[in-house]
Amino acid sequence: MQEELRSLGWNEEGLRGRPKGHSGKVKIARRLRQETTMSLKWIAQRLEMGAWTYVSNLLREQPEPSAAQEVLPLCQ
């Protein structure tokens, strides 16, 4: 958790001040879900993201590709 906050340049106050669906919060939630056994309820509360069902819906969406993950057009 602290590692992700540092990578985003946030502190605990910065986390609270961001909207519940902020892409940074979703990134942290996705990593917590993949690398820990924390429940969606815990993640939603800890990151102040609203209801756990909202977090579940956000995590189900495909993450936006980063510059390192360039999407190539399909050949037809």
Secondary structure, 3 states (H helix, E strand, C coil): CHHHHHHHCCCHHHHHHCCCCCHHHHHHHHHHHHHCCCCHHHHHHHCCCCCHHHHHHHHHCCCCCCCCCCCCCCCC
